[in-house]
Amino acid sequence: MTTPTEFAPGLVVQGKTAPLQLAHYKLIAFDMDSTLINIECVDEIADMVGCKAEVAAITEAAMQGVITDFKDSLRRRVALLKGSTVADLERVYGERLRLNPGALELVRACQAAGLKTLLVSGGFTYFAYRVREQLGIDFVRANMLEIRSGANCGELTGALVDQPWGDICDGAEKRRTLLEVASLLGIEPHECIAMGDGANDLPMMGAAGLSVAYHAKPSVRAQAQVAINQGGLDRLLEVLR
């Protein structure tokens, strides 16, 4: 593997990253939690019901790649959320969730250059759909929390809802989604960019023509062609003119 070089302070480029023009790409895929946004939503929901430490430890192990079965790790974390409410989700969104610096600027630059945008997340549709609206993203795939109806209406059951594409959006599903969307749009994998921060982003990053790590775990930084270690998401525009 080629030795990484510091392209600019806090911005590392590994090997020869080409093409170096944004307009040469046609699709950019973003992870959501800790990439487009500043939090891990599952951890913050857990904080509302007093089990953040336990849930956050599982999240960290999954993102570091220590826990390799993302589906199992997510089911374990969601089970601990049983009894939390839609009001708790709303508080997380309103009080804690913020776009990361440079997110809007990068998305707008990509759209201006003609790229389609994809948000593909191991997080939850409750937040992903709102982030899509904030940023004007074209396509979204994320996991859906099951919410109880009836007497305890508005409570999380501790389970996820199966969707037409499958049960859980893990690393393999992220990769499949990127390639599926690209194929439907007539876009080749080498014309795609994938950005993420955790181990479950590596499969889609490996399938894309350009992989970008954003304030990422060490194993992800080591495998990405571009690593943004300081500053905002829009620092990618320093590499792709």
TARAHU-V544023 format. One record per residue. SS is DSSP state (helix for helix, strand for strand, loop for the rest). NEAR is the number of other ideal C-beta (glycine too) atoms within 10 Angstrom. D_LAST is the distance of its C-alpha to the last C-alpha in Angstrom with 1 decimal. Layout:
<<SS NEAR D_LAST> <SS NEAR D_LAST>>
//
This chain:
<<loop 7 24.9> <loop 10 22.5> <loop 6 22.6> <strand 16 19.8> <strand 9 18.1> <strand 11 16.9> <strand 17 13.3> <strand 12 14.0> <loop 10 17.1> <loop 13 17.5> <strand 17 14.4> <strand 20 15.6> <strand 19 14.2> <strand 20 17.1> <loop 11 17.4> <loop 8 15.0> <loop 18 12.3> <loop 10 11.2> <loop 14 9.8> <loop 12 6.4> <loop 10 5.0> <helix 21 6.2> <helix 13 8.7> <helix 15 10.3> <loop 22 11.7> <loop 20 14.6> <strand 24 16.0> <strand 28 15.2> <strand 29 18.4> <strand 28 19.1> <loop 26 22.2> <loop 25 23.9> <strand 27 26.2> <loop 23 24.7> <loop 23 21.1> <loop 28 20.7> <strand 25 23.9> <loop 14 25.7> <loop 20 28.8> <loop 24 30.5> <helix 26 32.5> <helix 27 35.4> <helix 23 36.0> <helix 22 36.2> <helix 29 38.5> <helix 25 40.6> <helix 19 40.8> <helix 18 42.5> <loop 16 45.2> <loop 10 45.7> <loop 16 44.3> <helix 18 40.8> <helix 10 41.6> <helix 14 42.7> <helix 24 39.9> <helix 17 37.2> <helix 13 38.6> <helix 20 38.3> <helix 24 34.7> <helix 15 33.7> <helix 14 35.5> <helix 26 33.8> <helix 25 30.3> <helix 14 31.1> <loop 17 32.5> <loop 13 36.0> <loop 19 37.2> <loop 12 36.0> <loop 11 37.6> <helix 22 35.2> <helix 20 37.5> <helix 14 40.5> <helix 23 38.8> <helix 25 37.6> <helix 15 41.1> <helix 15 42.6> <helix 23 40.5> <helix 23 41.0> <helix 14 44.7> <loop 19 44.8> <loop 23 43.5> <loop 14 46.7> <loop 13 48.3> <loop 22 45.2> <strand 19 44.7> <helix 15 42.3> <helix 11 42.9> <helix 20 41.5> <helix 22 38.3> <helix 11 38.1> <helix 16 38.5> <helix 23 35.7> <helix 17 33.4> <helix 8 34.6> <helix 10 35.1> <helix 16 32.7> <loop 19 29.7> <loop 10 26.6> <strand 16 23.0> <loop 19 21.0> <loop 14 18.9> <loop 18 15.5> <helix 22 16.7> <helix 17 17.0> <helix 15 13.7> <helix 27 11.8> <helix 23 14.3> <helix 13 14.0> <helix 17 10.3> <helix 24 11.0> <helix 16 14.1> <helix 10 12.7> <loop 16 10.6> <loop 10 14.0> <loop 22 14.1> <strand 19 17.5> <strand 20 18.1> <strand 26 20.8> <strand 24 22.5> <strand 25 24.8> <strand 27 27.0> <strand 30 30.1> <strand 24 30.9> <strand 23 32.7> <helix 18 32.5> <helix 19 34.1> <helix 24 30.9> <helix 25 28.3> <helix 14 29.5> <helix 13 29.2> <helix 23 25.7> <helix 20 24.8> <helix 10 26.4> <helix 15 24.7> <helix 19 21.2> <loop 11 22.0> <loop 22 21.3> <loop 16 22.6> <strand 18 24.5> <strand 19 26.3> <strand 23 28.5> <strand 23 30.4> <strand 24 34.0> <strand 16 36.8> <strand 24 39.3> <strand 15 42.9> <strand 17 44.6> <loop 17 48.4> <loop 10 50.2> <loop 6 53.9> <loop 6 55.7> <loop 12 52.8> <loop 10 50.2> <loop 13 46.8> <strand 20 47.1> <strand 23 44.9> <strand 17 47.0> <strand 17 45.1> <strand 15 43.9> <strand 20 41.0> <strand 12 41.2> <loop 11 40.7> <strand 14 38.3> <loop 4 38.3> <loop 11 35.6> <strand 15 37.4> <loop 15 38.5> <loop 19 35.7> <loop 28 32.0> <loop 21 31.6> <helix 23 29.2> <helix 15 30.6> <helix 23 30.4> <helix 27 26.8> <helix 23 26.0> <helix 19 28.4> <helix 22 26.9> <helix 27 23.3> <helix 17 24.8> <helix 15 27.2> <helix 19 24.8> <helix 23 22.5> <helix 11 25.7> <helix 9 27.0> <loop 15 23.8> <loop 8 23.9> <loop 19 20.7> <loop 11 20.8> <helix 16 20.2> <helix 14 17.6> <helix 18 15.5> <strand 27 15.9> <strand 26 14.3> <strand 29 17.0> <strand 26 17.1> <strand 33 20.4> <loop 24 22.6> <loop 25 25.9> <helix 22 27.8> <helix 28 28.2> <helix 33 24.4> <helix 23 24.5> <helix 18 25.9> <helix 26 23.1> <helix 27 20.5> <helix 14 22.3> <helix 19 22.3> <loop 24 18.6> <loop 21 16.2> <strand 25 14.1> <strand 24 16.1> <strand 30 15.1> <strand 29 18.0> <strand 29 18.2> <loop 18 21.0> <loop 27 22.7> <loop 20 26.0> <helix 10 26.3> <helix 16 26.8> <helix 26 23.6> <helix 19 21.5> <helix 13 23.3> <helix 18 22.3> <loop 28 18.7> <loop 22 15.9> <strand 24 13.9> <strand 23 16.2> <strand 26 15.6> <loop 15 18.9> <loop 11 18.6> <loop 16 17.2> <loop 18 15.9> <helix 23 14.2> <helix 18 11.2> <helix 23 10.5> <helix 23 8.7> <helix 16 5.7> <helix 14 6.2> <helix 19 6.0> <loop 22 3.8> <loop 9 0.0>>
//
